[in-house]
Amino acid sequence: LSFGGKDGAAPYMSALLNVTERAAQEEAFASGFLRRYAELKAQYGFDGIDIDVESTLTTPLLSAFRRVFKTLHAQGEIVSLAPETPSLNPAEMDSFFEGSFNSYAPLVDTSIIDSVSWVAPRLYNDALPQRSNISKYVTSLHEGRSLEWDGRQIEIKIPPSKLILGHPASSEAAPARELDRWQKDPDALVDLYRSSPELLATKGVMAWSIGHDYASGWKWVTAAKQIWL
């Protein structure tokens, strides 16, 4: 069950509270979220949640989501995240900014990553990190980068086995910028992965979107299936 998207801003949560009030606010959000998810799971049979909120990720909300992740993980549910690259790029942006640069960092740091099933950075809307070298991007996410968040230091060190990089299924799927050759040609994407031990160590690949791939005759998924053969 996915939450967010371009028009899916997160709910507002006030940071102007004392410690007790803030904890109560976060617990109320987490409890309500989990209760509603349980109702929807019972009705539709979901396996977990996916978070791709693109704005208004405030510190209290991030703390509340961390509560949600730990509970769902303990229940055996899937927890996945789909941040845009500016929202998770600690190697090139060494600060945390609410709702902007590294705003997903508190959802994947070493104190919470065990409760996250996988992280799927979206490599189609924004400029690619590490000057379009996604092998270096994967490495950078695993090296261990420290950021200050909520009055303390957190470390970003994501195992490659929890990374699923998201790619455009076709040029029409990512009209915001000029794509690299390996993003325009699914066969070139396969070659790129096969030439990179860092990319082959990742969990898999994600496409935006199934509709775009259908329109192109399923070229992307047909090629992507060959990566790990």
Backbone as a chain_set.jsonl record, in Angstrom:
{"seq": "LSFGGKDGAAPYMSALLNVTERAAQEEAFASGFLRRYAELKAQYGFDGIDIDVESTLTTPLLSAFRRVFKTLHAQGEIVSLAPETPSLNPAEMDSFFEGSFNSYAPLVDTSIIDSVSWVAPRLYNDALPQRSNISKYVTSLHEGRSLEWDGRQIEIKIPPSKLILGHPASSEAAPARELDRWQKDPDALVDLYRSSPELLATKGVMAWSIGHDYASGWKWVTAAKQIWL", "coords": {"N": [[0.855, -1.175, 0.0], [0.807, 2.036, -1.06], [2.057, 5.25, -0.135], [2.036, 8.682, -0.737], [3.674, 10.247, -3.479], [3.564, 12.626, -6.221], [1.514, 14.469, -5.62], [0.954, 13.849, -3.06], [1.299, 15.004, -0.293], [2.719, 14.806, 2.992], [1.009, 14.557, 6.186], [0.615, 17.425, 8.323], [2.662, 17.952, 11.14], [3.267, 19.33, 14.245], [6.255, 20.911, 15.349], [6.579, 22.525, 17.439], [6.381, 21.827, 20.241], [6.513, 20.573, 23.626], [8.618, 17.959, 25.021], [7.025, 15.851, 26.021], [4.508, 16.384, 24.864], [5.162, 16.227, 22.172], [5.927, 13.531, 21.924], [3.479, 12.316, 22.457], [1.996, 13.227, 20.277], [3.352, 11.99, 18.131], [2.966, 9.298, 18.778], [0.188, 9.142, 18.569], [-0.186, 9.548, 15.82], [1.246, 7.331, 14.774], [-0.146, 5.152, 15.921], [-2.714, 5.537, 14.856], [-2.152, 5.306, 12.118], [-1.225, 2.654, 11.932], [-3.477, 1.277, 12.815], [-5.364, 1.887, 10.824], [-4.045, 0.824, 8.604], [-4.101, -1.904, 9.265], [-6.822, -2.397, 9.033], [-7.22, -1.996, 6.271], [-5.511, -3.925, 5.238], [-6.787, -6.253, 6.118], [-9.015, -6.093, 4.526], [-8.079, -5.962, 1.855], [-5.724, -7.432, 1.641], [-2.992, -6.553, 1.673], [0.651, -6.626, 1.558], [2.406, -4.964, 2.819], [3.867, -1.67, 3.254], [4.643, 1.215, 1.221], [6.609, 4.048, 1.059], [6.64, 7.094, -0.507], [6.684, 9.839, -0.126], [6.961, 13.191, -1.095], [7.251, 15.693, -0.019], [7.054, 17.887, 2.878], [8.141, 16.3, 4.936], [8.588, 16.404, 8.004], [10.534, 16.618, 11.055], [9.1, 15.592, 13.402], [7.21, 13.956, 12.059], [8.866, 12.152, 10.712], [9.952, 10.825, 12.905], [7.635, 9.62, 13.84], [7.025, 7.9, 11.707], [9.178, 6.182, 11.956], [8.453, 4.786, 14.245], [6.246, 3.449, 13.211], [7.467, 1.832, 11.236], [9.07, 0.062, 12.779], [7.123, -1.365, 14.183], [5.576, -2.554, 12.106], [7.563, -4.097, 10.851], [8.144, -5.913, 12.907], [5.814, -7.322, 12.812], [6.091, -8.728, 10.532], [5.625, -7.462, 8.132], [6.169, -5.888, 4.911], [8.303, -3.14, 4.402], [8.914, -0.513, 2.413], [10.76, 2.086, 0.71], [10.782, 4.961, -1.41], [12.699, 7.188, -2.211], [13.431, 10.356, -3.809], [16.446, 11.31, -5.533], [17.746, 13.713, -4.421], [16.723, 13.548, -1.884], [18.034, 11.536, -0.645], [21.128, 11.447, -0.484], [23.729, 11.432, 0.891], [26.484, 11.552, 0.427], [27.083, 13.643, -1.299], [25.625, 15.732, -0.337], [25.88, 16.993, 2.65], [24.194, 17.598, 4.744], [21.09, 17.615, 6.607], [17.858, 18.528, 5.604], [14.625, 19.418, 6.351], [12.055, 17.925, 4.517], [13.48, 18.162, 2.178], [16.762, 18.13, 1.114], [18.276, 15.08, 1.839], [16.084, 14.27, 3.326], [15.019, 11.774, 3.707], [16.886, 10.433, 5.128], [16.677, 9.949, 8.016], [14.973, 7.801, 7.957], [16.341, 5.639, 7.115], [18.67, 5.251, 8.483], [21.319, 3.735, 10.472], [20.104, 2.923, 12.826], [17.534, 2.22, 12.223], [17.402, 0.854, 9.831], [17.293, -1.938, 9.824], [14.626, -2.45, 10.081], [13.587, -1.839, 7.677], [12.626, -3.046, 4.558], [13.455, -2.68, 1.839], [15.104, -0.089, -0.077], [14.364, 2.184, -2.561], [15.734, 4.249, -4.485], [14.787, 6.856, -6.679], [15.746, 7.191, -9.879], [15.032, 8.974, -11.947], [13.671, 11.432, -11.956], [15.236, 13.578, -11.03], [18.521, 15.166, -11.111], [21.164, 12.866, -11.624], [23.026, 11.234, -9.044], [26.544, 11.444, -8.061], [27.665, 12.28, -10.482], [26.291, 10.897, -12.522], [27.238, 8.352, -12.117], [26.151, 5.551, -11.072], [27.057, 3.297, -9.824], [28.984, 4.255, -8.054], [27.262, 5.71, -6.48], [25.746, 3.705, -5.193], [27.841, 2.57, -3.721], [28.494, 4.777, -2.11], [26.263, 4.986, -0.462], [26.633, 2.903, 1.195], [28.953, 3.309, 2.525], [28.94, 4.683, 4.941], [27.92, 7.452, 6.203], [27.728, 10.37, 8.141], [25.17, 12.378, 9.53], [23.59, 15.238, 10.987], [20.707, 15.043, 12.859], [17.74, 15.904, 14.45], [19.007, 16.748, 16.785], [21.049, 14.923, 17.176], [23.653, 12.686, 16.002], [23.313, 10.748, 13.104], [23.901, 7.761, 11.208], [24.317, 6.881, 7.855], [24.228, 3.913, 6.3], [23.636, 1.792, 4.172], [23.005, -1.505, 3.349], [23.904, -2.996, 0.218], [22.171, -5.053, -0.507], [19.713, -4.178, 0.261], [18.989, -2.286, -1.515], [17.156, -1.094, -4.277], [17.369, 0.123, -7.26], [15.638, 2.666, -8.993], [14.531, 3.045, -12.302], [13.806, 4.822, -15.408], [11.257, 3.526, -17.485], [11.048, 4.178, -20.113], [11.956, 6.823, -22.405], [9.844, 8.578, -22.428], [8.859, 8.311, -19.913], [10.347, 9.884, -18.272], [10.403, 12.884, -18.699], [11.555, 15.19, -17.71], [14.259, 15.752, -17.897], [17.306, 15.373, -19.847], [18.106, 12.105, -20.636], [20.62, 9.705, -19.624], [22.486, 7.485, -21.782], [22.226, 4.806, -21.024], [19.844, 4.898, -19.716], [18.013, 5.405, -21.64], [18.033, 3.189, -23.259], [17.05, 0.002, -22.716], [18.604, -2.346, -23.059], [21.171, -1.353, -22.815], [21.13, -0.677, -20.158], [21.132, -3.196, -18.992], [23.698, -4.057, -19.778], [25.235, -2.195, -18.358], [24.707, -2.896, -15.65], [25.703, -5.539, -15.627], [28.377, -5.058, -15.914], [29.19, -4.067, -13.541], [30.139, -4.856, -10.37], [29.169, -3.654, -8.062], [26.549, -2.841, -8.694], [25.4, -5.29, -9.345], [25.305, -6.381, -6.856], [23.11, -5.287, -5.679], [19.604, -5.394, -4.66], [17.669, -5.51, -6.676], [15.775, -4.144, -9.466], [13.711, -1.298, -10.221], [10.983, 0.017, -12.08], [9.761, 3.021, -13.558], [7.263, 3.559, -15.608], [4.922, 0.847, -15.112], [2.952, 1.344, -16.947], [4.208, 2.942, -18.891], [6.074, 1.089, -19.78], [4.453, -0.872, -20.866], [3.407, 0.591, -23.013], [5.627, 0.708, -24.611], [5.927, -1.807, -25.515], [6.811, -3.636, -23.607], [9.594, -3.523, -23.403], [11.45, -2.749, -21.447], [11.09, -4.38, -19.093], [11.496, -6.872, -20.228], [14.185, -6.759, -20.96], [15.371, -6.162, -18.432], [14.986, -8.467, -16.95], [17.074, -10.02, -17.694], [19.337, -9.269, -16.338], [20.399, -10.552, -13.989], [20.776, -13.134, -14.821]], "CA": [[0.0, 0.0, 0.0], [1.756, 3.132, -1.231], [1.691, 6.565, 0.37], [2.846, 9.778, -1.249], [3.549, 10.652, -4.864], [3.73, 14.053, -6.511], [0.479, 15.27, -4.966], [0.645, 13.22, -1.779], [2.071, 15.587, 0.811], [2.512, 14.178, 4.297], [0.226, 15.389, 7.108], [1.391, 18.362, 9.13], [2.856, 17.651, 12.554], [3.934, 20.479, 14.832], [7.516, 20.733, 16.07], [6.593, 23.511, 18.53], [5.79, 21.158, 21.395], [7.509, 20.058, 24.562], [8.973, 16.565, 24.774], [5.877, 14.986, 26.303], [3.478, 16.623, 23.854], [5.623, 15.708, 20.881], [5.849, 12.073, 21.971], [2.063, 11.952, 22.354], [1.6, 13.488, 18.897], [3.93, 10.95, 17.295], [2.308, 8.038, 19.101], [-1.166, 9.2, 18.024], [-0.086, 9.325, 14.379], [1.667, 5.954, 14.525], [-1.236, 4.24, 16.29], [-3.776, 5.694, 13.868], [-1.67, 4.759, 10.848], [-1.195, 1.193, 12.037], [-4.853, 0.796, 12.925], [-6.0, 1.978, 9.508], [-3.4, -0.148, 7.722], [-4.613, -3.234, 9.61], [-8.168, -2.501, 8.454], [-7.095, -2.141, 4.821], [-4.895, -5.227, 4.982], [-7.825, -7.267, 6.294], [-9.966, -5.989, 3.419], [-7.481, -6.133, 0.53], [-4.615, -8.367, 1.658], [-1.686, -5.957, 1.393], [1.826, -7.252, 2.166], [3.208, -3.973, 3.513], [3.692, -0.279, 2.847], [5.699, 1.894, 0.472], [6.574, 5.489, 1.324], [7.333, 7.946, -1.485], [6.278, 11.216, 0.154], [7.929, 14.091, -1.72], [7.332, 16.993, 0.657], [6.558, 18.02, 4.264], [8.65, 15.295, 5.865], [9.136, 17.105, 9.161], [11.179, 15.756, 12.039], [8.131, 14.785, 14.163], [6.619, 12.928, 11.207], [9.884, 11.124, 10.512], [10.001, 10.038, 14.141], [6.42, 8.805, 13.891], [7.183, 6.826, 10.733], [10.115, 5.209, 12.518], [7.643, 3.935, 15.12], [5.439, 2.6, 12.329], [8.339, 0.843, 10.596], [9.48, -0.961, 13.738], [5.968, -2.209, 14.487], [5.241, -3.366, 10.932], [8.625, -5.087, 10.669], [7.954, -6.944, 13.921], [4.642, -8.098, 12.395], [6.412, -9.439, 9.309], [5.172, -6.714, 6.97], [7.172, -5.239, 4.07], [8.433, -1.681, 4.503], [9.792, -0.029, 1.349], [10.841, 3.534, 0.556], [11.158, 5.362, -2.763], [13.108, 8.6, -2.179], [14.116, 10.964, -4.943], [17.878, 11.343, -5.217], [18.15, 14.743, -3.45], [16.241, 13.173, -0.556], [18.93, 10.552, -0.062], [22.418, 11.552, -1.164], [24.603, 11.99, 1.93], [27.866, 11.728, -0.011], [27.226, 14.923, -1.982], [24.916, 16.735, 0.452], [26.244, 16.515, 3.976], [23.286, 18.128, 5.756], [19.688, 17.226, 6.557], [16.896, 19.618, 5.549], [13.277, 18.85, 6.376], [11.302, 17.963, 3.275], [14.342, 18.465, 1.039], [17.983, 17.343, 1.039], [18.436, 13.992, 2.811], [14.921, 14.177, 4.207], [14.746, 10.359, 3.982], [17.992, 9.843, 5.896], [16.271, 9.373, 9.3], [14.176, 6.591, 7.743], [17.211, 4.553, 6.641], [19.95, 5.247, 9.189], [21.681, 2.432, 11.025], [19.247, 2.542, 13.955], [16.202, 1.843, 11.73], [17.478, 0.15, 8.548], [16.895, -3.336, 9.974], [13.169, -2.516, 9.976], [13.237, -1.47, 6.301], [12.845, -4.182, 3.66], [14.33, -2.185, 0.79], [15.092, 1.333, -0.403], [14.358, 2.258, -4.029], [15.944, 5.62, -4.975], [14.21, 7.084, -8.021], [16.779, 7.795, -10.72], [14.419, 9.444, -13.188], [13.115, 12.78, -11.884], [16.233, 14.596, -10.686], [19.885, 14.911, -11.569], [21.722, 11.645, -11.064], [24.141, 11.481, -8.121], [27.898, 11.016, -8.423], [27.869, 12.586, -11.899], [25.681, 9.81, -13.306], [27.872, 7.068, -11.83], [25.289, 4.972, -10.043], [27.848, 2.338, -9.05], [29.545, 5.034, -6.953], [26.143, 6.073, -5.603], [25.501, 2.532, -4.359], [28.958, 2.492, -2.785], [28.422, 5.882, -1.154], [25.192, 4.728, 0.498], [27.071, 1.826, 2.086], [30.224, 3.67, 3.151], [28.758, 5.201, 6.284], [27.978, 8.918, 6.221], [27.057, 10.911, 9.315], [24.399, 13.606, 9.405], [22.942, 15.65, 12.225], [19.24, 15.059, 12.79], [17.0, 15.921, 15.706], [19.903, 16.944, 17.906], [22.017, 13.842, 17.334], [24.279, 12.199, 14.785], [22.847, 9.473, 12.564], [24.806, 7.248, 10.189], [23.684, 6.234, 6.714], [25.058, 2.797, 5.856], [22.61, 0.89, 3.662], [23.556, -2.659, 2.633], [23.447, -3.084, -1.172], [21.074, -6.011, -0.612], [18.459, -3.485, 0.552], [18.811, -1.239, -2.52], [16.52, -1.397, -5.558], [17.413, 1.402, -7.969], [14.499, 2.884, -9.881], [14.916, 3.581, -13.61], [12.683, 5.09, -16.309], [10.978, 2.438, -18.421], [11.241, 4.721, -21.459], [12.242, 8.266, -22.364], [8.584, 9.273, -22.125], [8.593, 8.201, -18.478], [11.169, 10.861, -17.548], [10.569, 14.011, -19.617], [12.063, 16.389, -17.033], [15.669, 16.021, -18.203], [17.919, 14.503, -20.844], [18.521, 10.865, -20.002], [21.844, 9.057, -20.043], [22.221, 6.465, -22.796], [21.774, 3.566, -20.402], [18.458, 5.06, -19.293], [17.177, 5.42, -22.841], [18.082, 1.885, -23.918], [17.038, -1.057, -21.697], [19.723, -3.271, -23.236], [22.347, -0.681, -22.261], [21.009, -0.798, -18.703], [21.596, -4.551, -18.675], [25.16, -4.065, -19.919], [25.797, -1.425, -17.25], [24.649, -3.707, -14.443], [26.585, -6.702, -15.74], [29.774, -4.607, -15.84], [29.414, -3.43, -12.245], [29.898, -5.693, -9.191], [28.377, -2.895, -7.088], [25.145, -2.894, -9.096], [24.948, -6.679, -9.254], [25.104, -6.701, -5.438], [21.858, -4.702, -5.199], [18.482, -6.32, -4.519], [16.902, -5.619, -7.913], [15.516, -2.892, -10.161], [12.334, -0.828, -10.251], [10.729, 0.849, -13.258], [8.653, 3.962, -13.685], [6.269, 2.837, -14.849], [4.397, -0.289, -15.851], [2.196, 1.883, -18.077], [5.154, 3.335, -19.928], [6.682, -0.111, -20.353], [3.411, -1.471, -21.714], [3.31, 1.378, -24.243], [6.805, 0.464, -25.447], [5.982, -3.221, -25.854], [7.485, -4.355, -22.525], [11.029, -3.603, -23.682], [12.254, -2.587, -20.233], [11.05, -5.554, -18.225], [12.096, -7.986, -20.959], [15.632, -6.621, -20.821], [15.789, -6.182, -17.024], [14.985, -9.859, -16.466], [18.327, -10.666, -18.083], [20.479, -8.729, -15.589], [21.005, -11.493, -13.043], [20.834, -14.496, -15.376]], "C": [[0.89, 1.224, 0.0], [1.189, 4.458, -0.738], [2.614, 7.617, -0.225], [2.585, 10.053, -2.703], [3.619, 12.16, -4.99], [2.738, 14.923, -5.745], [0.122, 14.739, -3.579], [1.496, 13.751, -0.647], [1.735, 14.89, 2.124], [1.689, 15.1, 5.195], [1.128, 16.278, 7.949], [1.47, 17.861, 10.567], [3.709, 18.762, 13.153], [5.224, 20.079, 15.539], [7.585, 21.648, 17.292], [5.876, 22.951, 19.757], [6.898, 20.767, 22.368], [7.693, 18.556, 24.334], [7.769, 15.64, 24.963], [4.8, 15.136, 25.241], [3.886, 16.067, 22.496], [5.531, 14.186, 20.84], [4.407, 11.6, 21.824], [1.556, 12.142, 20.929], [2.098, 12.373, 17.969], [3.247, 9.607, 17.528], [0.886, 7.999, 18.54], [-1.153, 8.949, 16.524], [0.233, 7.866, 14.083], [0.538, 4.975, 14.816], [-2.377, 4.306, 15.287], [-3.401, 5.097, 12.527], [-1.735, 3.234, 10.876], [-2.597, 0.603, 12.116], [-5.541, 0.795, 11.562], [-5.37, 0.99, 8.523], [-3.923, -1.555, 7.998], [-6.006, -3.444, 9.026], [-8.101, -2.743, 6.953], [-6.458, -3.472, 4.446], [-5.934, -6.341, 5.098], [-8.795, -7.279, 5.114], [-9.355, -6.383, 2.081], [-6.278, -7.08, 0.491], [-3.255, -7.806, 1.322], [-0.568, -6.697, 2.128], [2.678, -6.268, 2.955], [2.948, -2.595, 2.964], [4.885, 0.194, 2.024], [5.524, 3.383, 0.7], [7.333, 6.212, 0.225], [6.838, 9.382, -1.385], [7.359, 12.17, -0.356], [8.053, 15.442, -1.033], [6.804, 16.858, 2.086], [6.968, 16.878, 5.181], [9.354, 16.011, 7.018], [9.746, 16.108, 10.138], [10.179, 14.977, 12.887], [7.5, 13.678, 13.33], [7.608, 11.803, 10.93], [9.999, 10.227, 11.743], [8.788, 9.121, 14.251], [6.507, 7.641, 12.901], [8.154, 5.759, 11.245], [9.388, 4.265, 13.48], [6.822, 2.943, 14.295], [6.29, 1.482, 11.734], [8.688, -0.294, 11.556], [8.328, -1.911, 14.063], [5.625, -3.114, 13.317], [6.288, -4.449, 10.69], [8.46, -6.237, 11.659], [6.778, -7.849, 13.579], [4.883, -8.868, 11.098], [5.961, -8.745, 8.044], [6.365, -6.141, 6.197], [7.144, -3.735, 4.322], [9.405, -1.239, 3.415], [9.694, 1.486, 1.236], [11.282, 3.85, -0.865], [11.541, 6.839, -2.782], [13.639, 9.075, -3.521], [15.578, 11.186, -4.546], [18.292, 12.499, -4.301], [17.738, 14.398, -2.02], [17.084, 12.112, 0.108], [20.243, 10.543, -0.851], [23.439, 12.152, -0.185], [26.04, 12.207, 1.492], [28.094, 13.098, -0.628], [26.522, 16.064, -1.252], [25.046, 16.319, 1.912], [25.378, 17.067, 5.1], [21.879, 17.579, 5.542], [18.819, 18.475, 6.527], [15.5, 19.016, 5.46], [12.593, 19.019, 5.025], [12.14, 18.193, 2.043], [15.559, 17.552, 1.077], [18.084, 16.345, 2.199], [17.268, 13.867, 3.783], [14.531, 12.732, 4.508], [15.812, 9.717, 4.863], [17.55, 9.263, 7.237], [15.412, 8.117, 9.17], [15.03, 5.403, 7.307], [18.522, 4.473, 7.419], [20.149, 3.921, 9.921], [20.798, 1.985, 12.182], [17.866, 2.08, 13.511], [16.264, 0.938, 10.508], [17.094, -1.322, 8.665], [15.385, -3.52, 9.881], [12.663, -2.135, 8.587], [13.584, -2.631, 5.381], [13.76, -3.806, 2.514], [14.1, -0.707, 0.54], [15.263, 1.449, -1.91], [14.507, 3.705, -4.494], [15.471, 5.759, -6.42], [15.204, 7.86, -8.882], [16.192, 8.321, -12.021], [13.883, 10.86, -13.124], [14.176, 13.865, -11.761], [17.595, 14.251, -11.277], [20.44, 13.674, -10.878], [22.899, 11.966, -10.143], [25.455, 10.982, -8.684], [28.166, 11.174, -9.928], [27.464, 11.419, -12.8], [26.357, 8.461, -13.097], [27.102, 6.392, -10.697], [25.984, 3.858, -9.271], [28.462, 3.048, -7.84], [28.451, 5.455, -5.972], [25.821, 4.915, -4.661], [26.591, 2.403, -3.307], [28.852, 3.561, -1.705], [27.355, 5.648, -0.088], [25.583, 3.65, 1.503], [28.327, 2.201, 2.877], [30.079, 4.103, 4.605], [28.984, 6.697, 6.33], [27.173, 9.431, 7.409], [26.357, 12.221, 8.991], [23.838, 13.964, 10.779], [21.442, 15.727, 12.014], [18.66, 15.015, 14.196], [17.934, 15.958, 16.918], [20.91, 15.832, 18.136], [22.595, 13.453, 15.972], [23.654, 10.864, 14.38], [23.795, 9.06, 11.446], [24.013, 6.536, 9.099], [24.64, 5.172, 6.186], [24.116, 1.675, 5.409], [23.252, -0.282, 2.937], [23.051, -2.683, 1.186], [22.267, -4.024, -1.346], [19.724, -5.416, -0.248], [18.162, -2.388, -0.475], [18.175, -1.792, -3.796], [16.462, -0.074, -6.327], [16.271, 1.495, -8.97], [14.907, 3.598, -11.153], [13.685, 3.887, -14.458], [12.494, 3.946, -17.295], [11.146, 2.868, -19.87], [11.555, 6.207, -21.328], [10.996, 9.057, -22.002], [8.268, 9.252, -20.627], [9.354, 9.244, -17.666], [11.432, 12.073, -18.437], [11.25, 15.226, -19.018], [13.498, 16.731, -17.402], [16.139, 15.072, -19.3], [18.475, 13.261, -20.139], [19.885, 10.404, -20.5], [21.503, 7.924, -21.015], [21.671, 5.19, -22.178], [20.37, 3.678, -19.822], [17.503, 5.071, -20.48], [17.016, 4.03, -23.444], [18.123, 0.785, -22.857], [18.185, -2.049, -21.838], [21.02, -2.667, -22.693], [22.317, -0.718, -20.739], [21.496, -2.174, -18.242], [23.125, -4.62, -18.732], [25.821, -3.327, -18.764], [25.822, -2.252, -15.975], [25.65, -4.86, -14.504], [28.067, -6.33, -15.65], [30.14, -4.076, -14.469], [29.119, -4.393, -11.096], [29.03, -4.984, -8.15], [26.884, -2.968, -7.427], [24.594, -4.311, -9.007], [24.704, -7.1, -7.809], [23.807, -6.128, -4.887], [20.727, -5.726, -5.272], [17.739, -6.546, -5.833], [16.76, -4.264, -8.571], [14.019, -2.583, -10.116], [12.16, 0.05, -11.476], [9.609, 1.836, -13.003], [8.392, 4.107, -15.185], [5.775, 1.668, -15.688], [3.602, 0.175, -17.07], [3.102, 2.297, -19.228], [5.796, 2.111, -20.58], [5.696, -0.841, -21.264], [3.344, -0.758, -23.057], [4.486, 1.13, -25.179], [6.968, -1.017, -25.791], [6.76, -4.072, -24.87], [8.98, -4.51, -22.768], [11.857, -3.584, -22.405], [12.26, -3.858, -19.402], [11.654, -6.775, -18.917], [13.621, -7.95, -20.844], [16.073, -6.814, -19.376], [15.832, -7.595, -16.451], [16.293, -10.573, -16.76], [19.517, -10.265, -17.209], [21.177, -9.792, -14.75], [21.021, -12.935, -13.547], [22.278, -14.962, -15.522]], "O": [[1.649, 1.441, 0.945], [0.004, 4.746, -0.902], [3.834, 7.457, -0.215], [1.434, 10.094, -3.138], [3.721, 12.879, -3.996], [3.096, 16.002, -5.273], [-0.889, 15.132, -2.997], [2.326, 13.027, -0.099], [0.607, 14.443, 2.334], [1.677, 16.312, 4.978], [2.268, 15.921, 8.247], [0.479, 17.405, 11.137], [4.765, 19.092, 12.614], [5.287, 19.061, 16.229], [8.524, 21.566, 18.085], [4.9, 23.523, 20.242], [8.063, 20.645, 21.99], [6.98, 17.961, 23.526], [7.532, 14.749, 24.148], [4.241, 14.145, 24.77], [3.067, 15.511, 21.765], [5.105, 13.615, 19.836], [4.141, 10.606, 21.149], [0.783, 11.327, 20.426], [1.35, 11.878, 17.125], [2.982, 8.867, 16.581], [0.426, 6.951, 18.088], [-2.003, 8.224, 16.006], [-0.419, 7.237, 13.25], [0.297, 4.061, 14.028], [-2.942, 3.281, 14.906], [-4.224, 4.458, 11.872], [-2.243, 2.609, 9.946], [-2.865, -0.455, 11.546], [-6.213, -0.168, 11.192], [-6.069, 0.391, 7.705], [-4.165, -2.318, 7.063], [-6.334, -4.542, 8.577], [-8.826, -3.583, 6.418], [-6.83, -4.077, 3.44], [-5.962, -7.259, 4.279], [-9.328, -8.325, 4.744], [-9.998, -7.044, 1.266], [-5.857, -7.488, -0.591], [-2.43, -8.51, 0.739], [-0.792, -7.31, 3.171], [3.578, -6.681, 3.685], [1.943, -2.36, 2.293], [5.985, -0.352, 2.119], [4.425, 3.918, 0.554], [8.527, 5.981, 0.036], [6.605, 10.054, -2.39], [8.542, 11.975, -0.076], [8.884, 16.258, -1.431], [6.193, 15.853, 2.449], [6.231, 16.522, 6.1], [10.571, 16.196, 6.997], [9.5, 14.905, 10.053], [10.384, 13.779, 13.086], [7.276, 12.577, 13.833], [7.23, 10.632, 10.913], [10.129, 9.009, 11.622], [8.902, 7.982, 14.702], [6.107, 6.522, 13.222], [7.965, 4.569, 10.991], [9.684, 3.07, 13.518], [6.718, 1.764, 14.633], [5.882, 0.321, 11.729], [8.612, -1.467, 11.192], [8.533, -3.117, 14.203], [5.406, -4.311, 13.504], [5.946, -5.586, 10.363], [8.618, -7.402, 11.293], [6.738, -9.005, 14.0], [3.998, -9.576, 10.617], [5.915, -9.368, 6.983], [7.439, -5.936, 6.763], [6.074, -3.138, 4.44], [10.593, -1.553, 3.484], [8.69, 2.091, 1.611], [12.06, 3.104, -1.46], [10.793, 7.662, -3.311], [14.223, 8.301, -4.279], [15.902, 11.241, -3.36], [19.148, 12.279, -3.445], [18.329, 14.893, -1.061], [16.89, 11.808, 1.285], [20.433, 9.736, -1.762], [23.948, 13.25, -0.411], [26.758, 12.979, 2.128], [29.18, 13.662, -0.497], [26.794, 17.234, -1.521], [24.379, 15.382, 2.351], [25.764, 17.019, 6.267], [21.525, 17.139, 4.448], [19.015, 19.385, 7.333], [15.231, 18.194, 4.584], [12.558, 20.114, 4.463], [11.593, 18.399, 0.96], [15.413, 16.329, 1.075], [17.991, 16.714, 3.369], [17.435, 13.417, 4.917], [13.791, 12.481, 5.459], [15.653, 8.576, 5.297], [17.999, 8.172, 7.588], [15.151, 7.441, 10.165], [14.52, 4.294, 7.147], [19.404, 3.699, 7.047], [19.242, 3.09, 9.974], [20.743, 0.795, 12.492], [17.094, 1.592, 14.336], [15.262, 0.305, 10.174], [16.614, -1.903, 7.692], [14.912, -4.629, 9.629], [11.456, -2.11, 8.345], [14.703, -3.143, 5.416], [14.73, -4.51, 2.232], [13.06, -0.148, 0.888], [16.197, 0.882, -2.477], [13.514, 4.334, -4.861], [15.723, 4.898, -7.263], [15.466, 9.038, -8.64], [16.783, 8.138, -13.085], [13.653, 11.454, -14.178], [14.028, 14.949, -12.326], [17.787, 13.186, -11.864], [20.21, 13.463, -9.687], [23.682, 12.871, -10.431], [25.492, 10.212, -9.643], [28.8, 10.326, -10.556], [28.194, 11.02, -13.707], [26.074, 7.516, -13.833], [27.368, 6.631, -9.519], [25.549, 3.506, -8.175], [28.461, 2.508, -6.733], [28.694, 5.545, -4.769], [25.642, 5.124, -3.461], [26.303, 2.154, -2.137], [29.089, 3.289, -0.528], [27.521, 6.064, 1.059], [24.939, 3.501, 2.541], [28.716, 1.483, 3.798], [30.992, 3.911, 5.408], [30.117, 7.156, 6.478], [26.057, 8.971, 7.649], [26.89, 13.063, 8.269], [23.64, 13.093, 11.626], [20.966, 16.397, 11.098], [19.049, 14.187, 15.02], [17.695, 15.3, 17.93], [21.56, 15.795, 19.18], [22.079, 13.85, 14.928], [23.488, 9.967, 15.206], [24.419, 9.909, 10.81], [23.154, 5.701, 9.38], [25.722, 5.485, 5.689], [23.836, 0.741, 6.16], [23.991, -0.061, 1.978], [21.872, -2.414, 0.952], [21.443, -3.82, -2.238], [18.695, -6.067, -0.424], [17.192, -1.644, -0.323], [18.601, -2.819, -4.324], [15.592, 0.756, -6.065], [15.973, 0.544, -9.693], [15.557, 4.642, -11.099], [12.632, 3.283, -14.256], [13.462, 3.453, -17.873], [11.359, 2.036, -20.752], [11.427, 6.776, -20.244], [11.085, 10.092, -21.343], [7.498, 10.079, -20.138], [9.042, 9.466, -16.496], [12.561, 12.274, -18.884], [11.504, 16.2, -19.727], [13.919, 17.876, -17.241], [15.462, 14.1, -19.635], [19.222, 13.369, -19.166], [20.266, 10.67, -21.64], [20.363, 7.462, -21.061], [20.766, 4.564, -22.728], [19.765, 2.665, -19.47], [16.317, 4.776, -20.331], [15.996, 3.725, -24.063], [19.13, 0.645, -22.164], [18.69, -2.547, -20.831], [21.871, -3.389, -22.171], [23.367, -0.785, -20.099], [22.185, -2.293, -17.23], [23.762, -5.176, -17.837], [26.845, -3.771, -18.245], [26.844, -2.306, -15.291], [26.361, -5.119, -13.533], [28.909, -7.175, -15.347], [31.282, -3.674, -14.248], [27.955, -4.719, -10.863], [28.253, -5.624, -7.443], [26.053, -3.14, -6.535], [23.438, -4.503, -8.631], [23.982, -8.065, -7.557], [23.428, -6.436, -3.757], [20.877, -6.791, -5.872], [17.235, -7.641, -6.082], [17.521, -3.34, -8.282], [13.182, -3.478, -9.991], [13.089, 0.755, -11.871], [8.633, 1.528, -12.32], [9.185, 4.692, -15.922], [6.167, 1.519, -16.845], [3.573, -0.504, -18.096], [2.803, 2.035, -20.393], [6.033, 2.098, -21.788], [6.077, -1.362, -22.311], [3.239, -1.394, -24.105], [4.371, 1.316, -26.39], [8.011, -1.434, -26.295], [7.309, -5.109, -25.24], [9.57, -5.518, -22.38], [12.844, -4.308, -22.286], [13.326, -4.36, -19.045], [12.26, -7.621, -18.259], [14.264, -8.983, -20.655], [17.032, -7.538, -19.111], [16.633, -7.881, -15.561], [16.594, -11.603, -16.158], [20.591, -10.855, -17.323], [22.401, -9.919, -14.793], [21.257, -13.859, -12.768], [22.523, -16.081, -15.972]]}, "num_chains": 1, "name": "protein.A"}
